[in-house]
Amino acid sequence: MRRVAVASFIGTAIEFYDFYIYGTAAALVLNQAFFPTLAPVNATLASFSTYAVAFAARPLGSVIFGHFGDRVGRKSVLVASLLLMGLSTAFVGLLPGYGTWGIWAPLLLIALRFLQGIGLGGEWGGAALLAVEHAPRKRRGLYAAFPQLGPSVGFFAATGVFWLLSSGLDDAAFRSWGWRVPFLLSFLLVGVGLFVRLKISETPVFTKVLDAQEASKVPTADVLRRHPRELLLGAGGMIIAYGLFYTATTYCLAYATGTLGISRNTMLGLSLVACLFLAAGTWLAATRSDGAGRRKLILAGSVLALVWGPVLFPLLDTRQPVLIALGIGGALFCMGVVYGPMGAYLPELFSATVRYSGASLAYNLGGVLGGAVAPLIATRLQSAYGSASVGWYVSAMAVVSLLCVLALPETRERELV
């Protein structure tokens, strides 16, 4: 179990590092590197639109990798998703800007971002199943906490690398080549992830499926036929986790540096502090879910997010670093309370023969609804109605997730058959 926990944690940390460095770059520099001919607001929207492309691709990745994960096995699919994600990320660091390749530069950027989404669409479900299907029934929440910590560590690493580069380089060097370094590091990280993942075994739950020759022929079709309710409500439950994260990180970074005039270094440093709140909320809720129940903690996190939404932007608008850290950190803590138990909760909603496809699709459809559009809607709302409207948008997402999870059952006592 120690090896499984490490493998699921390291893989998700690397893949989410890859995913988040794009979000940070989109907020700070991609608008000027790839859309220099647009007005500032439109360039930011264009940058966030390329960012959103990966979320549209993630359900497709769930279908592709989920199909093979439910037919061939969890382990081999996780190796493939790591390779696709890592290489497409690294090639962003090698991609010339608009000034060199013209319109081809943003088009290729979109293509690479799309491949990122395909890779990540297959990653989370496999990593969660790797932990959950190996774990004893009464400790599934604990072991699912390890892949759930991957986003916290990946975000911390991504933000930390950008903070170091931003601190050590002048603005011209950072915008010219410094922002590419985090992407190029992915070449090294892919090697580390492969080394760890190739040492793990197939999960015992799926081994039984193969031995009984019960593998689904078309897993996605079986999910839609047998588990449509769990799929749609599970996706709805994920909306607030995604919405909180990408509002509090990607959008708030762009808003604070662009609209409030706070320095890039300050905001990156505050984001590092806020990430600790995310890790704390994730670990606390995931490990407590074995005793208190997954559903109860997810509902509690949704209620916290409902309350925190209107608080977030008044704290940011003070321009006081401590209050900004509190605002973003509080939002990420709420997100962690929802997100932590989801590592066990979503897999437990689906039967073993379609679990990879079902859990992945629910997780990533929630990402389309909550993560892809959040920075875009937030940018438009702030421009038209002021920052307070973005906080109410967060609360609205919390209500949607709250209602969806209320309609789902508790799952911690279920057998993974």
N, C-alpha and C positions, 0 to 999 in steps of 0.2 A: 504493500500500500504506500510505503514511503516513495518508492520509485514512480508509482502511478501518480501520486500527488505532485511530485516534482515535474514529471513530464507534462501533466495537464496545465500546471502553473506556468512553466517556462514557455510552452508553446503559445498560450494565449497572451502572455506578457509581450512576447516578440511580435505577434501579429497585431496586437492593439497598439504597440509602439509604432509599427509601420502605418497603421490607420490614422493615428493621432498626429503624427508629424505632418501629415498632409493638412489636417485641420488647422494646426498652428501656422503652417506656411500660408494657407489660404487667408487667414486673418491678418497676417503681417506683410506678405511680400508678393504672393502670386498675382494679385490684381495688377501690380506694376510690371511684373516680369512677363506676363502673358496677355494682359489686356490694357496696354498703355494708352491706346487711342480713345478709351471710353472716359466719360466723366467719372469722378471719384465714387459716387454712390452706385452708378451702373457697373463700374469695374468691380466693386465689392460684391455686388449681386452676381456678376458673372463668375467671380472666383468661388463664391459659395455654391453656385449652380454646378460647377465642376465637382465640387465637394459632394453635392447631393447625388451625383451620378452613381457613386459607389453604393449608396443605399438602395437605389433602384435595381442595381445588379445583385445585391445580396440575396433576395429571395430566389433568383435564378441559380445562384451558387448553392443555396439550400437544396433546390431540386436536383441539381447535378450531383453534388457530393452526397446528399442524402440518399439518392438512388443507389449509389455504389456502397455507401456506408451501411445501408440496410440489406444489401445483397452480398457484398464481398467481405465487409468487416470494417470496424472503426479505425484500426491502426493504420492500414495502408492509405486510407482516404485522408487521414490527418497529415501524413507525410506529403501527399500531393498538394493539399491546401496550403501548407507552409511554404512549399517551393513556389507556387504561383503567387502568393501574396508577397513573399520576400523579393523575388526577382522583379515583379512589376513595380514595387516601391523603389528599388535600387535604380531602375532605369529612369525614374522621374529625376533623380539627381544628375543624370547624364544628358537630360533633354535640353537642347538650346532654347533660348527665350524667343519672344516675338521679334525682337530686333534682328535675329539671325535667320530664323526660318519662316517668319511671317505667319500667315494663317495656319500653316502646318503645325506650328508649336502648340497652340491651344487644342487643336484637333487631336494630336498625339497625347497631350496631357489628359484629355477626356478618355481616350482609349486605355491608357495605363490606369487611370482611376477606376474605370469600369472593371478591369481585370483584378484590381485590388478588392473591389466589392465581391466579385465571384469567389475569390480566395477566402475572404473573411466569412462569406455566407456559408461555407462548409466547415469553418474552423470551430465556432463556438459549440455547435451541437455535438461534434465529435469529442471535443475536450471535456464537455460536461458529462457525456455518456461514459467516457473513459474513467472518470472519477466515480460517478454514481453507480455504474454497473459493476464495479469492482468492490464497492463499499458494503459493509454490513448494513442491514436495514435501519438500525437505530443510530447509525452514524453517517447516513448519506448527506445530511446537511453540512456536517463538518468537512467531509472530503470534497463536496461540491464547492466549498468556500475557496479552495485553492485555484481552480480555473476562474472563479469569480473575482479573485484578487488580481488576475492578469491585467484587466483594464486599468486598475489603480496604478500598478507598477509600470505598465506601458505608458500611461499618461505622464507619470512622474519622470520617467526616463526621457520621453520625448520633450517635455517642457524643460527639463534640466539641461539637455543638450543644446536646445535653442537659447536658454538663458546664458550658458557658458559662452556660446558663440557671440551672442549679442553683447555680452560684457567685454569680451576680449577683442572684438573687431570694431572698427569705425563703421558708420552707417553705410558708406559706399561699398566697403568690402563685404559687409553682411548681405547687402542686396545684390551684389554682383555674383559672389560664389559661396559665401558662408552658409546660406540657407540650404545649399545642396549637401553639405556634409552629413546631416542626420539621415538623409535618404541613402547615401552611399554606405553608411555603416550597416545597412541591412544585409549587404553581401556577407559580412562577418556573422551577423546574428542568425542568418539562415543556417549556416554551418553548425552553429551551437545547437539550434533547435533540432536539426536532423540527427545529430549525434545522440541527443537525449531520447528522442522519440523512437529511433530504431531499436532501442534496448527494451521496449515494453512489449507485453504480450496482449493478445486479443482478450476482450472482456469475457468472463465466464457466462454472462447472460446471453451474449450473442453466439458464443460457442455452442450453447444448447440449442439455439435456433437453427444453426447450421447442421448440427448432428441430427436433429429431428426433421431436417429438410423442409422447414416451414418458412423460409425466407420469402418475402413478398416479391412478386414479379414486377409490379409497378407500384412502389411504395407511395408516391405522391397521390396517385389515384385512390389508393386504399385509405390514405389519410383523409382525403376529401369525402370519401364515402362513409367511413366509419367514425371519424373524429372531427366533423366540421365545427361543432360547437366548441370543443376544446381548442381548436386551431384559432378561431376568430376571437374568442374571449381571452385566450392566452396572449395573442398579439395585442389586444386592447390593454391588457394588464401591463405590457411592456412599454406602452406609449410614454408614460410619465418618466420612467427611468431614462429613456433616450432623450425626451424633451428637456428634462432638467440638465442632463449632462451637457448637451450641445448648446443649450442656451447659456449655461453658467461658464462654459469654457470658450468655445469657438466664438460665439456671438459676443459675450461680455469682453473678450480680449479685443475684438475689433471695435466695439463700442467705446471701451475705456481709452484705448490708444488713439482712436480716430475722432470721436466726438468730445470726450472729456479731456483730452490732451495729456493723459497720464503716460509716462515714459514706458517704452517697450520693456526695458529691464525690470522696472517696478512691477508691472503686471505679470510678467513671467515668474518673478520671484513669489508674488502673492498666489499665483496659481499652484506653485509647488507646495506652499503651505496648505492651500485648500484641498489638495489631493490627499493629504493625510486624513482629512475628515471623511473622504470617500472610502479609503481603506478601512478606517475604524467602523463606519456604518456597515460596510459590506461584511466584514469579519464578525461583528457583533450579531447582526441579524441572521447570517447564514448558520453560525454555530448554535445560536439559540433556537433555530427553527426545528431542531430535532426534538426539543422538549415542548416549546410553546406552540409549534405548528407553523407551517410555511404561510398559509393563507392569512393568519392573524397578523403576522409581522409585515407582510406585503400591504395589507390594508392600513396598518399603522403608518407605514412609510408614505402611502398615498395621502393620508390625512395631514401628515406633517408637511408634505409638499403643497397641499392646498392652502395651508396657512402661510407657508414661507414665500410663495409666489409674490404677493403684494409687498413683501418686506425687502426682497432682493434689490430692486433698482433704487429705492430711496437710500439704501446703504451705499450702493455704488456712487450715486450722485453726490454724496458728501465729499468725494475725492480724498477721503482719509484712508490711508493704507490699512489700518487696523480694521476699520469698518468694512472696507472692501473685502478683506480676507474673511471676515465674519460672514458677509453676505454670500460670497461664492462657496465658502466652506460649509455653511449651513445648507445650501442647496445641494451640494454634493453628498453631505451626510444623509439627507432625505433620500437622495437617489440610491445610496448604498443600502439603506434599510429595505428598499423595494428590490434592489438588484441582487443582494446577497442570497436570499432564499430561492430566487428564480433558477439558480443552478440545479437544484434538486426538483423544484416544483414543476417546471415545464416538462422535463423528461418523465416524471411520474404521471403526467396526464395522458401519456400515450402507451400503447402496447408495444412489446419488445420488437415485433416484426416491422414496425413503422416508426420506431422511436426517434431515430436519427432525423428522418425527413420531417416528422411532425414537430419535434422540439425546435429544430432549426428554422422551419418555416414560420412558426409562431414568433420566435425571437426576432427574426429578420423582417417580417411584415410589420412588427411593432417599430422597427427601426425606420422603415419607410414613412410611417405615419407620425412618428415622434421625433426622429433624428434628422431625416433628410430635409424636411421643410422648416424645422424650427429656426435655424439662422435666417432663412429667407423671409419667413413671416415676421420674425422679430425685427429685421431690418426695415421692412415696410411699415410695421406698426409704429416703431419708434419715430420714423420719418414723418408719419401722418398724424400720430396722436400722442407722441411723447413716450418716455421710457416706462411710465407707470403701466401703460397698456400691455407691455411685454410681460410684466408680472402677472397680470390677470389672465393672459394667455397661458402661462404656466399653470395657474390654478384650474383653468378649464381642462387642460390635459389631465390633471390629477383627478378631476371628477370623472372623466371618461374611464380611466384605469380603475378607480374605486368601484364603479358600477360593474365593470367587467369581472373583477375578481370576486365581488359579492355573489355573482352568478355561478362561480366555480366552486367545487368541493375542496375540502382538505384532503391531502394525499400522503401524508407522512407515514401512514400505516400500510400503504399499499405494497404488495409484492411486485417486483419488476419482472412480470411474465408476459 
